[in-house]
Amino acid sequence: MPNLKHARQFMQRELVTLPLHLDVLQAVERLVNDNISGAPVIDDAGRYQGVFSEKCSLTALTTAAHVAAETGLQIDLARDFMVSQITTVSADNDVFDAIDHLLKRRISGAPVIDGRGQFLGVFSEKTAMRVLAAAAHDQLPGTNVGSYMNTDRDRIVSRNTNLLEVAELFLTTPFRRLPVLEGEQIHGQISRRDVLRAELRLAWELVRVAREPQAAGMLNASTLAATVADFIDRQAETITESTDLLTIAQRFINTPYRRLPVLAGERVVGQVSRRDVLSAASDLLRPDTARPHAETLYLSNVQETRPPSLG
């Protein structure tokens, strides 16, 4: 492949890092507020220690959420924290137009629906990585979304699925978003970040309850005193500045990671996300040959909203 790019050419050099012993609730709040899916963790000497990700956050907060449920705090249902105004794509949409849309809207995926609005699957950054790999080797099996969408139906939840069930589904699968269906019609979508917001609110409520005099001795103090060090992913994949574009794409295809720290020795010098790879490979993602069977991208209301209950 001509002009193969390397990480140093498209990595992000300005990034959020987290101290190893930061309070875990504060760390999750930082990810949520900064709208990022993870951050490298460094020790007091600035040396890389691992990654604190959304999945690490879910592990920490779901532990607290179970304690909250046992304490009698109200546990939300999917309808309370799902996003109901979402982007959808059709299985007949041009796959390259769909990738362009993910990049422009800065979203990591969208449900795929048919002409009657029924759910068919999900088209995501990860499935887009497979388009990149196929395009790089001139082995595209098709140029529409239907050729690449993920059709796994184990990700489907209903409006009445509770927060703990949704969190456990994210913890035990690689899914990053769950469609909320009634019958076969899509009513909303839940991302890991939606769950983190709901669980974070619940965790802070648990902290408030724990401070009340009548709660003395009732709650496990370690649940509320955890730090990033207790949940960090120390085995997270990393790359160097010389790692090439296709190698990085294959890492994203074969692992659950969305971001890869770029290391020089023990120091973090940058980070590459799936979106960075797709943006860097934009010249590969649009072949010169005509695509007569691809249809124009259709979008539903794309105004991103959060439920009023989340503030």
Secondary structure in CASP SS format (residue, H / E / C, confidence):
PFRMAT SS
TARGET T0000
AUTHOR 0000-0000-0000
METHOD secondary structure of the structure
MODEL  1
M C 1.00
P C 1.00
N C 1.00
L C 1.00
K C 1.00
H E 1.00
A H 1.00
R H 1.00
Q H 1.00
F H 1.00
M C 1.00
Q E 1.00
R C 1.00
E C 1.00
L C 1.00
V C 1.00
T C 1.00
L E 1.00
P E 1.00
L C 1.00
H C 1.00
L C 1.00
D E 1.00
V H 1.00
L H 1.00
Q H 1.00
A H 1.00
V H 1.00
E H 1.00
R H 1.00
L H 1.00
V H 1.00
N H 1.00
D H 1.00
N C 1.00
I C 1.00
S C 1.00
G E 1.00
A E 1.00
P E 1.00
V E 1.00
I E 1.00
D C 1.00
D C 1.00
A C 1.00
G C 1.00
R C 1.00
Y E 1.00
Q E 1.00
G E 1.00
V E 1.00
F E 1.00
S E 1.00
E H 1.00
K H 1.00
C H 1.00
S H 1.00
L H 1.00
T H 1.00
A H 1.00
L H 1.00
T H 1.00
T H 1.00
A H 1.00
A H 1.00
H H 1.00
V H 1.00
A H 1.00
A H 1.00
E H 1.00
T H 1.00
G C 1.00
L C 1.00
Q C 1.00
I C 1.00
D C 1.00
L E 1.00
A H 1.00
R H 1.00
D H 1.00
F H 1.00
M C 1.00
V E 1.00
S C 1.00
Q C 1.00
I C 1.00
T C 1.00
T C 1.00
V E 1.00
S E 1.00
A C 1.00
D C 1.00
N E 1.00
D E 1.00
V H 1.00
F H 1.00
D H 1.00
A H 1.00
I H 1.00
D H 1.00
H H 1.00
L H 1.00
L H 1.00
K H 1.00
R H 1.00
R C 1.00
I C 1.00
S C 1.00
G E 1.00
A E 1.00
P E 1.00
V E 1.00
I E 1.00
D C 1.00
G C 1.00
R C 1.00
G C 1.00
Q E 1.00
F E 1.00
L E 1.00
G E 1.00
V E 1.00
F E 1.00
S E 1.00
E H 1.00
K H 1.00
T H 1.00
A H 1.00
M H 1.00
R H 1.00
V H 1.00
L H 1.00
A H 1.00
A H 1.00
A H 1.00
A H 1.00
H C 1.00
D C 1.00
Q C 1.00
L C 1.00
P C 1.00
G C 1.00
T C 1.00
N E 1.00
V H 1.00
G H 1.00
S H 1.00
Y C 1.00
M C 1.00
N E 1.00
T C 1.00
D C 1.00
R H 1.00
D H 1.00
R H 1.00
I C 1.00
V E 1.00
S C 1.00
R C 1.00
N C 1.00
T C 1.00
N E 1.00
L H 1.00
L H 1.00
E H 1.00
V H 1.00
A H 1.00
E H 1.00
L H 1.00
F H 1.00
L H 1.00
T H 1.00
T C 1.00
P C 1.00
F C 1.00
R C 1.00
R E 1.00
L E 1.00
P E 1.00
V E 1.00
L E 1.00
E E 1.00
G C 1.00
E C 1.00
Q E 1.00
I E 1.00
H E 1.00
G E 1.00
Q E 1.00
I E 1.00
S E 1.00
R H 1.00
R H 1.00
D H 1.00
V H 1.00
L H 1.00
R H 1.00
A H 1.00
E H 1.00
L H 1.00
R H 1.00
L H 1.00
A H 1.00
W H 1.00
E H 1.00
L H 1.00
V H 1.00
R H 1.00
V H 1.00
A H 1.00
R C 1.00
E C 1.00
P H 1.00
Q H 1.00
A H 1.00
A C 1.00
G C 1.00
M C 1.00
L C 1.00
N C 1.00
A H 1.00
S H 1.00
T H 1.00
L H 1.00
A C 1.00
A C 1.00
T E 1.00
V H 1.00
A H 1.00
D H 1.00
F C 1.00
I C 1.00
D E 1.00
R C 1.00
Q C 1.00
A C 1.00
E C 1.00
T C 1.00
I E 1.00
T C 1.00
E C 1.00
S C 1.00
T C 1.00
D E 1.00
L H 1.00
L H 1.00
T H 1.00
I H 1.00
A H 1.00
Q H 1.00
R H 1.00
F H 1.00
I H 1.00
N H 1.00
T C 1.00
P C 1.00
Y C 1.00
R C 1.00
R E 1.00
L E 1.00
P E 1.00
V E 1.00
L E 1.00
A E 1.00
G C 1.00
E C 1.00
R E 1.00
V E 1.00
V E 1.00
G E 1.00
Q E 1.00
V E 1.00
S E 1.00
R H 1.00
R H 1.00
D H 1.00
V H 1.00
L H 1.00
S H 1.00
A H 1.00
A C 1.00
S C 1.00
D C 1.00
L C 1.00
L C 1.00
R C 1.00
P C 1.00
D C 1.00
T C 1.00
A C 1.00
R C 1.00
P C 1.00
H C 1.00
A C 1.00
E E 1.00
T C 1.00
L C 1.00
Y C 1.00
L C 1.00
S C 1.00
N C 1.00
V C 1.00
Q C 1.00
E C 1.00
T C 1.00
R C 1.00
P C 1.00
P H 1.00
S H 1.00
L H 1.00
G C 1.00
END
